[in-house]
Amino acid sequence: MNKIAIIGCGNMGLIYANSFLRYKIVTKENLLLVEKNTDRQQSLSAMNIGKVVTTDDKAIADCNIVILAVKPQDFKEL
């Protein structure tokens, strides 16, 4: 089974996450939602669609697919 990390969980990141779950590409347990904003982390956790982590979580390295779903102006910080 794939382990997927989605870095940036705005509109685009959530579209990826929901599609991966709908088509059974990944399970909730193997989906990491990587979000830097603490308020957004809380709302993502409430959605219960994957494990919400911060950008420095070591679990990201265990994923075999990493998707960057951040705005171009955030690339430098990332």
mmJSON file of the N, C-alpha and C atoms, coordinates in Angstrom:
{"data_MODEL":{"atom_site":{
"group_PDB":["ATOM","ATOM","ATOM","ATOM","ATOM","ATOM","ATOM","ATOM","ATOM","ATOM","ATOM","ATOM","ATOM","ATOM","ATOM","ATOM","ATOM","ATOM","ATOM","ATOM","ATOM","ATOM","ATOM","ATOM","ATOM","ATOM","ATOM","ATOM","ATOM","ATOM","ATOM","ATOM","ATOM","ATOM","ATOM","ATOM","ATOM","ATOM","ATOM","ATOM","ATOM","ATOM","ATOM","ATOM","ATOM","ATOM","ATOM","ATOM","ATOM","ATOM","ATOM","ATOM","ATOM","ATOM","ATOM","ATOM","ATOM","ATOM","ATOM","ATOM","ATOM","ATOM","ATOM","ATOM","ATOM","ATOM","ATOM","ATOM","ATOM","ATOM","ATOM","ATOM","ATOM","ATOM","ATOM","ATOM","ATOM","ATOM","ATOM","ATOM","ATOM","ATOM","ATOM","ATOM","ATOM","ATOM","ATOM","ATOM","ATOM","ATOM","ATOM","ATOM","ATOM","ATOM","ATOM","ATOM","ATOM","ATOM","ATOM","ATOM","ATOM","ATOM","ATOM","ATOM","ATOM","ATOM","ATOM","ATOM","ATOM","ATOM","ATOM","ATOM","ATOM","ATOM","ATOM","ATOM","ATOM","ATOM","ATOM","ATOM","ATOM","ATOM","ATOM","ATOM","ATOM","ATOM","ATOM","ATOM","ATOM","ATOM","ATOM","ATOM","ATOM","ATOM","ATOM","ATOM","ATOM","ATOM","ATOM","ATOM","ATOM","ATOM","ATOM","ATOM","ATOM","ATOM","ATOM","ATOM","ATOM","ATOM","ATOM","ATOM","ATOM","ATOM","ATOM","ATOM","ATOM","ATOM","ATOM","ATOM","ATOM","ATOM","ATOM","ATOM","ATOM","ATOM","ATOM","ATOM","ATOM","ATOM","ATOM","ATOM","ATOM","ATOM","ATOM","ATOM","ATOM","ATOM","ATOM","ATOM","ATOM","ATOM","ATOM","ATOM","ATOM","ATOM","ATOM","ATOM","ATOM","ATOM","ATOM","ATOM","ATOM","ATOM","ATOM","ATOM","ATOM","ATOM","ATOM","ATOM","ATOM","ATOM","ATOM","ATOM","ATOM","ATOM","ATOM","ATOM","ATOM","ATOM","ATOM","ATOM","ATOM","ATOM","ATOM","ATOM","ATOM","ATOM","ATOM","ATOM","ATOM","ATOM","ATOM","ATOM","ATOM","ATOM","ATOM","ATOM","ATOM","ATOM","ATOM","ATOM","ATOM","ATOM"],
"id":[1,2,3,4,5,6,7,8,9,10,11,12,13,14,15,16,17,18,19,20,21,22,23,24,25,26,27,28,29,30,31,32,33,34,35,36,37,38,39,40,41,42,43,44,45,46,47,48,49,50,51,52,53,54,55,56,57,58,59,60,61,62,63,64,65,66,67,68,69,70,71,72,73,74,75,76,77,78,79,80,81,82,83,84,85,86,87,88,89,90,91,92,93,94,95,96,97,98,99,100,101,102,103,104,105,106,107,108,109,110,111,112,113,114,115,116,117,118,119,120,121,122,123,124,125,126,127,128,129,130,131,132,133,134,135,136,137,138,139,140,141,142,143,144,145,146,147,148,149,150,151,152,153,154,155,156,157,158,159,160,161,162,163,164,165,166,167,168,169,170,171,172,173,174,175,176,177,178,179,180,181,182,183,184,185,186,187,188,189,190,191,192,193,194,195,196,197,198,199,200,201,202,203,204,205,206,207,208,209,210,211,212,213,214,215,216,217,218,219,220,221,222,223,224,225,226,227,228,229,230,231,232,233,234],
"type_symbol":["N","C","C","N","C","C","N","C","C","N","C","C","N","C","C","N","C","C","N","C","C","N","C","C","N","C","C","N","C","C","N","C","C","N","C","C","N","C","C","N","C","C","N","C","C","N","C","C","N","C","C","N","C","C","N","C","C","N","C","C","N","C","C","N","C","C","N","C","C","N","C","C","N","C","C","N","C","C","N","C","C","N","C","C","N","C","C","N","C","C","N","C","C","N","C","C","N","C","C","N","C","C","N","C","C","N","C","C","N","C","C","N","C","C","N","C","C","N","C","C","N","C","C","N","C","C","N","C","C","N","C","C","N","C","C","N","C","C","N","C","C","N","C","C","N","C","C","N","C","C","N","C","C","N","C","C","N","C","C","N","C","C","N","C","C","N","C","C","N","C","C","N","C","C","N","C","C","N","C","C","N","C","C","N","C","C","N","C","C","N","C","C","N","C","C","N","C","C","N","C","C","N","C","C","N","C","C","N","C","C","N","C","C","N","C","C","N","C","C","N","C","C","N","C","C","N","C","C","N","C","C","N","C","C"],
"label_atom_id":["N","CA","C","N","CA","C","N","CA","C","N","CA","C","N","CA","C","N","CA","C","N","CA","C","N","CA","C","N","CA","C","N","CA","C","N","CA","C","N","CA","C","N","CA","C","N","CA","C","N","CA","C","N","CA","C","N","CA","C","N","CA","C","N","CA","C","N","CA","C","N","CA","C","N","CA","C","N","CA","C","N","CA","C","N","CA","C","N","CA","C","N","CA","C","N","CA","C","N","CA","C","N","CA","C","N","CA","C","N","CA","C","N","CA","C","N","CA","C","N","CA","C","N","CA","C","N","CA","C","N","CA","C","N","CA","C","N","CA","C","N","CA","C","N","CA","C","N","CA","C","N","CA","C","N","CA","C","N","CA","C","N","CA","C","N","CA","C","N","CA","C","N","CA","C","N","CA","C","N","CA","C","N","CA","C","N","CA","C","N","CA","C","N","CA","C","N","CA","C","N","CA","C","N","CA","C","N","CA","C","N","CA","C","N","CA","C","N","CA","C","N","CA","C","N","CA","C","N","CA","C","N","CA","C","N","CA","C","N","CA","C","N","CA","C","N","CA","C","N","CA","C","N","CA","C","N","CA","C","N","CA","C","N","CA","C","N","CA","C","N","CA","C"],
"label_alt_id":[null,null,null,null,null,null,null,null,null,null,null,null,null,null,null,null,null,null,null,null,null,null,null,null,null,null,null,null,null,null,null,null,null,null,null,null,null,null,null,null,null,null,null,null,null,null,null,null,null,null,null,null,null,null,null,null,null,null,null,null,null,null,null,null,null,null,null,null,null,null,null,null,null,null,null,null,null,null,null,null,null,null,null,null,null,null,null,null,null,null,null,null,null,null,null,null,null,null,null,null,null,null,null,null,null,null,null,null,null,null,null,null,null,null,null,null,null,null,null,null,null,null,null,null,null,null,null,null,null,null,null,null,null,null,null,null,null,null,null,null,null,null,null,null,null,null,null,null,null,null,null,null,null,null,null,null,null,null,null,null,null,null,null,null,null,null,null,null,null,null,null,null,null,null,null,null,null,null,null,null,null,null,null,null,null,null,null,null,null,null,null,null,null,null,null,null,null,null,null,null,null,null,null,null,null,null,null,null,null,null,null,null,null,null,null,null,null,null,null,null,null,null,null,null,null,null,null,null,null,null,null,null,null,null],
"label_comp_id":["MET","MET","MET","ASN","ASN","ASN","LYS","LYS","LYS","ILE","ILE","ILE","ALA","ALA","ALA","ILE","ILE","ILE","ILE","ILE","ILE","GLY","GLY","GLY","CYS","CYS","CYS","GLY","GLY","GLY","ASN","ASN","ASN","MET","MET","MET","GLY","GLY","GLY","LEU","LEU","LEU","ILE","ILE","ILE","TYR","TYR","TYR","ALA","ALA","ALA","ASN","ASN","ASN","SER","SER","SER","PHE","PHE","PHE","LEU","LEU","LEU","ARG","ARG","ARG","TYR","TYR","TYR","LYS","LYS","LYS","ILE","ILE","ILE","VAL","VAL","VAL","THR","THR","THR","LYS","LYS","LYS","GLU","GLU","GLU","ASN","ASN","ASN","LEU","LEU","LEU","LEU","LEU","LEU","LEU","LEU","LEU","VAL","VAL","VAL","GLU","GLU","GLU","LYS","LYS","LYS","ASN","ASN","ASN","THR","THR","THR","ASP","ASP","ASP","ARG","ARG","ARG","GLN","GLN","GLN","GLN","GLN","GLN","SER","SER","SER","LEU","LEU","LEU","SER","SER","SER","ALA","ALA","ALA","MET","MET","MET","ASN","ASN","ASN","ILE","ILE","ILE","GLY","GLY","GLY","LYS","LYS","LYS","VAL","VAL","VAL","VAL","VAL","VAL","THR","THR","THR","THR","THR","THR","ASP","ASP","ASP","ASP","ASP","ASP","LYS","LYS","LYS","ALA","ALA","ALA","ILE","ILE","ILE","ALA","ALA","ALA","ASP","ASP","ASP","CYS","CYS","CYS","ASN","ASN","ASN","ILE","ILE","ILE","VAL","VAL","VAL","ILE","ILE","ILE","LEU","LEU","LEU","ALA","ALA","ALA","VAL","VAL","VAL","LYS","LYS","LYS","PRO","PRO","PRO","GLN","GLN","GLN","ASP","ASP","ASP","PHE","PHE","PHE","LYS","LYS","LYS","GLU","GLU","GLU","LEU","LEU","LEU"],
"label_asym_id":["A","A","A","A","A","A","A","A","A","A","A","A","A","A","A","A","A","A","A","A","A","A","A","A","A","A","A","A","A","A","A","A","A","A","A","A","A","A","A","A","A","A","A","A","A","A","A","A","A","A","A","A","A","A","A","A","A","A","A","A","A","A","A","A","A","A","A","A","A","A","A","A","A","A","A","A","A","A","A","A","A","A","A","A","A","A","A","A","A","A","A","A","A","A","A","A","A","A","A","A","A","A","A","A","A","A","A","A","A","A","A","A","A","A","A","A","A","A","A","A","A","A","A","A","A","A","A","A","A","A","A","A","A","A","A","A","A","A","A","A","A","A","A","A","A","A","A","A","A","A","A","A","A","A","A","A","A","A","A","A","A","A","A","A","A","A","A","A","A","A","A","A","A","A","A","A","A","A","A","A","A","A","A","A","A","A","A","A","A","A","A","A","A","A","A","A","A","A","A","A","A","A","A","A","A","A","A","A","A","A","A","A","A","A","A","A","A","A","A","A","A","A","A","A","A","A","A","A","A","A","A","A","A","A"],
"label_entity_id":["1","1","1","1","1","1","1","1","1","1","1","1","1","1","1","1","1","1","1","1","1","1","1","1","1","1","1","1","1","1","1","1","1","1","1","1","1","1","1","1","1","1","1","1","1","1","1","1","1","1","1","1","1","1","1","1","1","1","1","1","1","1","1","1","1","1","1","1","1","1","1","1","1","1","1","1","1","1","1","1","1","1","1","1","1","1","1","1","1","1","1","1","1","1","1","1","1","1","1","1","1","1","1","1","1","1","1","1","1","1","1","1","1","1","1","1","1","1","1","1","1","1","1","1","1","1","1","1","1","1","1","1","1","1","1","1","1","1","1","1","1","1","1","1","1","1","1","1","1","1","1","1","1","1","1","1","1","1","1","1","1","1","1","1","1","1","1","1","1","1","1","1","1","1","1","1","1","1","1","1","1","1","1","1","1","1","1","1","1","1","1","1","1","1","1","1","1","1","1","1","1","1","1","1","1","1","1","1","1","1","1","1","1","1","1","1","1","1","1","1","1","1","1","1","1","1","1","1","1","1","1","1","1","1"],
"label_seq_id":[1,1,1,2,2,2,3,3,3,4,4,4,5,5,5,6,6,6,7,7,7,8,8,8,9,9,9,10,10,10,11,11,11,12,12,12,13,13,13,14,14,14,15,15,15,16,16,16,17,17,17,18,18,18,19,19,19,20,20,20,21,21,21,22,22,22,23,23,23,24,24,24,25,25,25,26,26,26,27,27,27,28,28,28,29,29,29,30,30,30,31,31,31,32,32,32,33,33,33,34,34,34,35,35,35,36,36,36,37,37,37,38,38,38,39,39,39,40,40,40,41,41,41,42,42,42,43,43,43,44,44,44,45,45,45,46,46,46,47,47,47,48,48,48,49,49,49,50,50,50,51,51,51,52,52,52,53,53,53,54,54,54,55,55,55,56,56,56,57,57,57,58,58,58,59,59,59,60,60,60,61,61,61,62,62,62,63,63,63,64,64,64,65,65,65,66,66,66,67,67,67,68,68,68,69,69,69,70,70,70,71,71,71,72,72,72,73,73,73,74,74,74,75,75,75,76,76,76,77,77,77,78,78,78],
"pdbx_PDB_ins_code":[null,null,null,null,null,null,null,null,null,null,null,null,null,null,null,null,null,null,null,null,null,null,null,null,null,null,null,null,null,null,null,null,null,null,null,null,null,null,null,null,null,null,null,null,null,null,null,null,null,null,null,null,null,null,null,null,null,null,null,null,null,null,null,null,null,null,null,null,null,null,null,null,null,null,null,null,null,null,null,null,null,null,null,null,null,null,null,null,null,null,null,null,null,null,null,null,null,null,null,null,null,null,null,null,null,null,null,null,null,null,null,null,null,null,null,null,null,null,null,null,null,null,null,null,null,null,null,null,null,null,null,null,null,null,null,null,null,null,null,null,null,null,null,null,null,null,null,null,null,null,null,null,null,null,null,null,null,null,null,null,null,null,null,null,null,null,null,null,null,null,null,null,null,null,null,null,null,null,null,null,null,null,null,null,null,null,null,null,null,null,null,null,null,null,null,null,null,null,null,null,null,null,null,null,null,null,null,null,null,null,null,null,null,null,null,null,null,null,null,null,null,null,null,null,null,null,null,null,null,null,null,null,null,null],
"Cartn_x":[0.849,0.0,0.886,0.476,1.195,1.126,2.175,2.172,2.393,1.435,1.462,1.478,2.358,2.382,1.969,1.044,0.646,1.098,2.059,2.589,1.815,1.072,0.193,-1.22,-2.073,-3.421,-4.491,-4.297,-5.344,-6.326,-6.943,-7.943,-7.358,-6.216,-5.623,-5.196,-4.549,-4.116,-5.283,-6.392,-7.57,-8.219,-8.16,-8.689,-7.89,-6.571,-5.733,-6.114,-6.156,-6.427,-7.761,-8.797,-10.124,-10.183,-9.511,-9.492,-8.742,-7.603,-6.829,-7.634,-8.382,-9.212,-10.394,-11.045,-12.219,-11.867,-10.719,-10.325,-9.435,-9.364,-8.648,-7.169,-6.561,-5.138,-4.337,-4.943,-4.308,-5.403,-5.026,-5.958,-5.691,-6.629,-6.444,-5.176,-4.893,-3.731,-2.408,-2.422,-1.207,-1.175,-2.033,-2.084,-1.654,-0.564,-0.086,-0.483,-1.106,-1.46,-0.494,0.416,1.483,1.069,0.902,0.413,1.195,1.651,2.443,1.569,0.377,-0.493,-1.252,-1.089,-1.694,-3.218,-3.815,-5.279,-5.785,-5.077,-5.456,-5.248,-4.216,-3.975,-5.176,-5.735,-6.888,-8.1,-8.356,-9.512,-9.303,-8.069,-7.783,-7.976,-7.541,-7.721,-9.205,-10.013,-11.456,-12.09,-11.499,-12.027,-11.792,-10.798,-10.503,-10.299,-9.448,-9.174,-7.745,-6.938,-5.555,-4.868,-3.614,-2.827,-2.253,-2.522,-2.048,-0.723,0.292,1.617,2.16,3.234,3.901,4.987,5.539,6.516,7.825,8.087,9.339,9.155,8.011,7.737,8.557,9.23,10.093,9.302,8.013,7.185,7.094,7.349,7.305,8.327,9.488,10.551,10.148,9.168,8.706,7.719,7.273,6.291,6.989,6.357,6.948,6.448,5.44,4.972,4.817,5.421,5.298,4.793,3.675,3.066,3.212,3.74,3.848,2.631,1.785,0.562,0.567,1.668,1.799,1.811,1.504,1.517,2.958,3.177,4.546,5.322,4.662,5.367,5.839,5.333,5.739,6.856,7.27,8.328,9.624,10.009,11.301,11.327,10.265,10.198,10.195,9.524,9.432,10.796],
"Cartn_y":[-1.183,0.0,1.234,2.234,3.498,4.242,4.984,5.964,7.304,8.206,9.478,10.636,11.605,12.858,13.968,14.797,15.972,17.189,17.894,19.085,20.286,20.902,22.009,21.482,21.8,21.221,22.285,23.143,24.092,23.388,24.149,23.571,22.458,22.711,21.714,20.459,20.64,19.498,18.624,19.268,18.506,17.777,18.358,17.661,16.381,16.483,15.283,14.256,14.689,13.768,13.051,13.802,13.194,12.25,12.606,11.729,10.437,10.536,9.338,8.397,8.963,8.132,7.541,8.346,7.887,6.721,6.802,5.754,4.686,4.707,3.69,3.559,4.699,4.73,4.68,5.169,5.189,5.1,4.632,4.621,5.847,6.174,7.299,7.133,5.902,5.63,5.874,5.808,5.988,7.315,8.251,9.562,10.618,11.317,12.403,13.732,14.559,15.91,16.847,17.428,18.247,19.707,20.333,21.713,22.489,23.688,24.503,25.357,25.726,26.607,25.82,26.217,25.451,25.481,26.615,26.671,25.711,25.696,24.813,23.348,23.062,21.699,21.192,22.05,21.649,21.345,22.197,21.918,20.68,20.43,19.21,17.977,18.051,16.925,16.607,17.647,17.455,16.768,16.93,16.285,14.784,14.308,12.886,12.175,12.778,12.133,11.627,11.894,11.443,11.94,11.577,12.014,13.392,14.361,15.725,15.885,16.358,16.547,17.92,18.318,19.572,19.327,20.387,20.272,19.615,19.505,18.883,17.456,16.858,15.5,14.484,13.594,12.599,11.534,11.421,10.439,10.734,11.965,12.327,11.5,11.263,10.502,9.044,8.53,7.149,6.998,8.104,8.05,7.774,6.956,6.687,7.655,8.475,9.534,10.802,11.892,13.195,14.182,14.819,15.78,17.178,18.083,19.481,20.22,20.661,21.374,22.748,23.475,24.805,25.845,27.061,28.158,28.481,28.944,29.231,30.158,31.136,32.048,31.38,30.184,29.461,28.458,28.271,27.308,27.621,28.88,29.239,28.828,29.12,28.762,27.245,26.556,25.097,24.467],
"Cartn_z":[0.0,0.0,0.0,-0.743,-0.798,0.524,0.805,1.881,1.199,1.384,0.67,1.656,1.387,2.142,1.191,1.635,0.866,1.649,1.09,1.753,1.231,2.129,1.773,1.622,2.558,2.55,2.41,1.422,1.052,0.135,-0.741,-1.651,-2.509,-3.136,-4.034,-3.26,-2.117,-1.319,-0.883,-0.506,-0.092,-1.261,-2.444,-3.623,-3.851,-3.764,-3.89,-2.828,-1.568,-0.462,-0.641,-0.915,-1.073,-2.271,-3.346,-4.526,-4.239,-3.566,-3.236,-2.352,-1.41,-0.536,-1.301,-2.116,-2.872,-3.793,-4.444,-5.383,-4.754,-3.415,-2.643,-3.045,-3.358,-3.66,-2.366,-1.298,0.016,1.079,2.264,3.389,4.26,5.125,6.051,6.879,7.26,8.112,7.382,6.068,5.276,4.53,4.929,4.299,5.309,5.0,5.856,5.245,6.038,5.621,6.33,5.587,6.16,6.08,7.24,7.304,8.356,8.003,8.928,9.846,9.413,10.169,11.238,12.503,13.603,13.578,13.197,13.106,12.025,10.912,9.809,10.203,10.989,11.464,12.253,13.09,13.893,13.028,12.018,11.163,10.309,9.878,9.125,10.002,11.243,12.171,12.36,12.444,12.626,11.413,10.242,9.025,9.024,9.788,9.932,8.584,7.733,6.44,6.338,7.349,7.36,8.616,8.745,9.896,9.599,10.466,10.281,11.021,10.283,10.861,10.477,11.163,10.836,9.795,9.278,8.192,8.615,9.902,10.347,10.865,10.599,11.067,10.27,10.963,10.322,9.544,9.796,9.091,7.598,7.211,5.785,5.007,5.607,4.941,4.695,5.43,5.252,4.097,3.535,2.447,1.121,0.29,-1.018,-2.085,-1.754,-2.634,-1.804,-2.28,-1.617,-2.658,-2.351,-3.271,-2.684,-3.501,-3.102,-3.626,-2.717,-3.088,-2.423,-2.631,-2.043,-3.154,-2.786,-3.749,-4.13,-5.351,-5.808,-4.871,-4.283,-3.387,-2.095,-1.795,-0.589,-0.846,-2.106,-2.436,-1.699,-1.671,-1.062,0.415,1.143,2.547,2.736,1.837,1.912,1.728],
"occupancy":[1.0,1.0,1.0,1.0,1.0,1.0,1.0,1.0,1.0,1.0,1.0,1.0,1.0,1.0,1.0,1.0,1.0,1.0,1.0,1.0,1.0,1.0,1.0,1.0,1.0,1.0,1.0,1.0,1.0,1.0,1.0,1.0,1.0,1.0,1.0,1.0,1.0,1.0,1.0,1.0,1.0,1.0,1.0,1.0,1.0,1.0,1.0,1.0,1.0,1.0,1.0,1.0,1.0,1.0,1.0,1.0,1.0,1.0,1.0,1.0,1.0,1.0,1.0,1.0,1.0,1.0,1.0,1.0,1.0,1.0,1.0,1.0,1.0,1.0,1.0,1.0,1.0,1.0,1.0,1.0,1.0,1.0,1.0,1.0,1.0,1.0,1.0,1.0,1.0,1.0,1.0,1.0,1.0,1.0,1.0,1.0,1.0,1.0,1.0,1.0,1.0,1.0,1.0,1.0,1.0,1.0,1.0,1.0,1.0,1.0,1.0,1.0,1.0,1.0,1.0,1.0,1.0,1.0,1.0,1.0,1.0,1.0,1.0,1.0,1.0,1.0,1.0,1.0,1.0,1.0,1.0,1.0,1.0,1.0,1.0,1.0,1.0,1.0,1.0,1.0,1.0,1.0,1.0,1.0,1.0,1.0,1.0,1.0,1.0,1.0,1.0,1.0,1.0,1.0,1.0,1.0,1.0,1.0,1.0,1.0,1.0,1.0,1.0,1.0,1.0,1.0,1.0,1.0,1.0,1.0,1.0,1.0,1.0,1.0,1.0,1.0,1.0,1.0,1.0,1.0,1.0,1.0,1.0,1.0,1.0,1.0,1.0,1.0,1.0,1.0,1.0,1.0,1.0,1.0,1.0,1.0,1.0,1.0,1.0,1.0,1.0,1.0,1.0,1.0,1.0,1.0,1.0,1.0,1.0,1.0,1.0,1.0,1.0,1.0,1.0,1.0,1.0,1.0,1.0,1.0,1.0,1.0,1.0,1.0,1.0,1.0,1.0,1.0,1.0,1.0,1.0,1.0,1.0,1.0],
"B_iso_or_equiv":[0.0,0.0,0.0,0.0,0.0,0.0,0.0,0.0,0.0,0.0,0.0,0.0,0.0,0.0,0.0,0.0,0.0,0.0,0.0,0.0,0.0,0.0,0.0,0.0,0.0,0.0,0.0,0.0,0.0,0.0,0.0,0.0,0.0,0.0,0.0,0.0,0.0,0.0,0.0,0.0,0.0,0.0,0.0,0.0,0.0,0.0,0.0,0.0,0.0,0.0,0.0,0.0,0.0,0.0,0.0,0.0,0.0,0.0,0.0,0.0,0.0,0.0,0.0,0.0,0.0,0.0,0.0,0.0,0.0,0.0,0.0,0.0,0.0,0.0,0.0,0.0,0.0,0.0,0.0,0.0,0.0,0.0,0.0,0.0,0.0,0.0,0.0,0.0,0.0,0.0,0.0,0.0,0.0,0.0,0.0,0.0,0.0,0.0,0.0,0.0,0.0,0.0,0.0,0.0,0.0,0.0,0.0,0.0,0.0,0.0,0.0,0.0,0.0,0.0,0.0,0.0,0.0,0.0,0.0,0.0,0.0,0.0,0.0,0.0,0.0,0.0,0.0,0.0,0.0,0.0,0.0,0.0,0.0,0.0,0.0,0.0,0.0,0.0,0.0,0.0,0.0,0.0,0.0,0.0,0.0,0.0,0.0,0.0,0.0,0.0,0.0,0.0,0.0,0.0,0.0,0.0,0.0,0.0,0.0,0.0,0.0,0.0,0.0,0.0,0.0,0.0,0.0,0.0,0.0,0.0,0.0,0.0,0.0,0.0,0.0,0.0,0.0,0.0,0.0,0.0,0.0,0.0,0.0,0.0,0.0,0.0,0.0,0.0,0.0,0.0,0.0,0.0,0.0,0.0,0.0,0.0,0.0,0.0,0.0,0.0,0.0,0.0,0.0,0.0,0.0,0.0,0.0,0.0,0.0,0.0,0.0,0.0,0.0,0.0,0.0,0.0,0.0,0.0,0.0,0.0,0.0,0.0,0.0,0.0,0.0,0.0,0.0,0.0,0.0,0.0,0.0,0.0,0.0,0.0],
"pdbx_formal_charge":[null,null,null,null,null,null,null,null,null,null,null,null,null,null,null,null,null,null,null,null,null,null,null,null,null,null,null,null,null,null,null,null,null,null,null,null,null,null,null,null,null,null,null,null,null,null,null,null,null,null,null,null,null,null,null,null,null,null,null,null,null,null,null,null,null,null,null,null,null,null,null,null,null,null,null,null,null,null,null,null,null,null,null,null,null,null,null,null,null,null,null,null,null,null,null,null,null,null,null,null,null,null,null,null,null,null,null,null,null,null,null,null,null,null,null,null,null,null,null,null,null,null,null,null,null,null,null,null,null,null,null,null,null,null,null,null,null,null,null,null,null,null,null,null,null,null,null,null,null,null,null,null,null,null,null,null,null,null,null,null,null,null,null,null,null,null,null,null,null,null,null,null,null,null,null,null,null,null,null,null,null,null,null,null,null,null,null,null,null,null,null,null,null,null,null,null,null,null,null,null,null,null,null,null,null,null,null,null,null,null,null,null,null,null,null,null,null,null,null,null,null,null,null,null,null,null,null,null,null,null,null,null,null,null],
"auth_seq_id":[1,1,1,2,2,2,3,3,3,4,4,4,5,5,5,6,6,6,7,7,7,8,8,8,9,9,9,10,10,10,11,11,11,12,12,12,13,13,13,14,14,14,15,15,15,16,16,16,17,17,17,18,18,18,19,19,19,20,20,20,21,21,21,22,22,22,23,23,23,24,24,24,25,25,25,26,26,26,27,27,27,28,28,28,29,29,29,30,30,30,31,31,31,32,32,32,33,33,33,34,34,34,35,35,35,36,36,36,37,37,37,38,38,38,39,39,39,40,40,40,41,41,41,42,42,42,43,43,43,44,44,44,45,45,45,46,46,46,47,47,47,48,48,48,49,49,49,50,50,50,51,51,51,52,52,52,53,53,53,54,54,54,55,55,55,56,56,56,57,57,57,58,58,58,59,59,59,60,60,60,61,61,61,62,62,62,63,63,63,64,64,64,65,65,65,66,66,66,67,67,67,68,68,68,69,69,69,70,70,70,71,71,71,72,72,72,73,73,73,74,74,74,75,75,75,76,76,76,77,77,77,78,78,78],
"auth_comp_id":["MET","MET","MET","ASN","ASN","ASN","LYS","LYS","LYS","ILE","ILE","ILE","ALA","ALA","ALA","ILE","ILE","ILE","ILE","ILE","ILE","GLY","GLY","GLY","CYS","CYS","CYS","GLY","GLY","GLY","ASN","ASN","ASN","MET","MET","MET","GLY","GLY","GLY","LEU","LEU","LEU","ILE","ILE","ILE","TYR","TYR","TYR","ALA","ALA","ALA","ASN","ASN","ASN","SER","SER","SER","PHE","PHE","PHE","LEU","LEU","LEU","ARG","ARG","ARG","TYR","TYR","TYR","LYS","LYS","LYS","ILE","ILE","ILE","VAL","VAL","VAL","THR","THR","THR","LYS","LYS","LYS","GLU","GLU","GLU","ASN","ASN","ASN","LEU","LEU","LEU","LEU","LEU","LEU","LEU","LEU","LEU","VAL","VAL","VAL","GLU","GLU","GLU","LYS","LYS","LYS","ASN","ASN","ASN","THR","THR","THR","ASP","ASP","ASP","ARG","ARG","ARG","GLN","GLN","GLN","GLN","GLN","GLN","SER","SER","SER","LEU","LEU","LEU","SER","SER","SER","ALA","ALA","ALA","MET","MET","MET","ASN","ASN","ASN","ILE","ILE","ILE","GLY","GLY","GLY","LYS","LYS","LYS","VAL","VAL","VAL","VAL","VAL","VAL","THR","THR","THR","THR","THR","THR","ASP","ASP","ASP","ASP","ASP","ASP","LYS","LYS","LYS","ALA","ALA","ALA","ILE","ILE","ILE","ALA","ALA","ALA","ASP","ASP","ASP","CYS","CYS","CYS","ASN","ASN","ASN","ILE","ILE","ILE","VAL","VAL","VAL","ILE","ILE","ILE","LEU","LEU","LEU","ALA","ALA","ALA","VAL","VAL","VAL","LYS","LYS","LYS","PRO","PRO","PRO","GLN","GLN","GLN","ASP","ASP","ASP","PHE","PHE","PHE","LYS","LYS","LYS","GLU","GLU","GLU","LEU","LEU","LEU"],
"auth_asym_id":["A","A","A","A","A","A","A","A","A","A","A","A","A","A","A","A","A","A","A","A","A","A","A","A","A","A","A","A","A","A","A","A","A","A","A","A","A","A","A","A","A","A","A","A","A","A","A","A","A","A","A","A","A","A","A","A","A","A","A","A","A","A","A","A","A","A","A","A","A","A","A","A","A","A","A","A","A","A","A","A","A","A","A","A","A","A","A","A","A","A","A","A","A","A","A","A","A","A","A","A","A","A","A","A","A","A","A","A","A","A","A","A","A","A","A","A","A","A","A","A","A","A","A","A","A","A","A","A","A","A","A","A","A","A","A","A","A","A","A","A","A","A","A","A","A","A","A","A","A","A","A","A","A","A","A","A","A","A","A","A","A","A","A","A","A","A","A","A","A","A","A","A","A","A","A","A","A","A","A","A","A","A","A","A","A","A","A","A","A","A","A","A","A","A","A","A","A","A","A","A","A","A","A","A","A","A","A","A","A","A","A","A","A","A","A","A","A","A","A","A","A","A","A","A","A","A","A","A","A","A","A","A","A","A"],
"auth_atom_id":["N","CA","C","N","CA","C","N","CA","C","N","CA","C","N","CA","C","N","CA","C","N","CA","C","N","CA","C","N","CA","C","N","CA","C","N","CA","C","N","CA","C","N","CA","C","N","CA","C","N","CA","C","N","CA","C","N","CA","C","N","CA","C","N","CA","C","N","CA","C","N","CA","C","N","CA","C","N","CA","C","N","CA","C","N","CA","C","N","CA","C","N","CA","C","N","CA","C","N","CA","C","N","CA","C","N","CA","C","N","CA","C","N","CA","C","N","CA","C","N","CA","C","N","CA","C","N","CA","C","N","CA","C","N","CA","C","N","CA","C","N","CA","C","N","CA","C","N","CA","C","N","CA","C","N","CA","C","N","CA","C","N","CA","C","N","CA","C","N","CA","C","N","CA","C","N","CA","C","N","CA","C","N","CA","C","N","CA","C","N","CA","C","N","CA","C","N","CA","C","N","CA","C","N","CA","C","N","CA","C","N","CA","C","N","CA","C","N","CA","C","N","CA","C","N","CA","C","N","CA","C","N","CA","C","N","CA","C","N","CA","C","N","CA","C","N","CA","C","N","CA","C","N","CA","C","N","CA","C","N","CA","C","N","CA","C","N","CA","C","N","CA","C"],
"pdbx_PDB_model_num":[1,1,1,1,1,1,1,1,1,1,1,1,1,1,1,1,1,1,1,1,1,1,1,1,1,1,1,1,1,1,1,1,1,1,1,1,1,1,1,1,1,1,1,1,1,1,1,1,1,1,1,1,1,1,1,1,1,1,1,1,1,1,1,1,1,1,1,1,1,1,1,1,1,1,1,1,1,1,1,1,1,1,1,1,1,1,1,1,1,1,1,1,1,1,1,1,1,1,1,1,1,1,1,1,1,1,1,1,1,1,1,1,1,1,1,1,1,1,1,1,1,1,1,1,1,1,1,1,1,1,1,1,1,1,1,1,1,1,1,1,1,1,1,1,1,1,1,1,1,1,1,1,1,1,1,1,1,1,1,1,1,1,1,1,1,1,1,1,1,1,1,1,1,1,1,1,1,1,1,1,1,1,1,1,1,1,1,1,1,1,1,1,1,1,1,1,1,1,1,1,1,1,1,1,1,1,1,1,1,1,1,1,1,1,1,1,1,1,1,1,1,1,1,1,1,1,1,1,1,1,1,1,1,1]
}}}
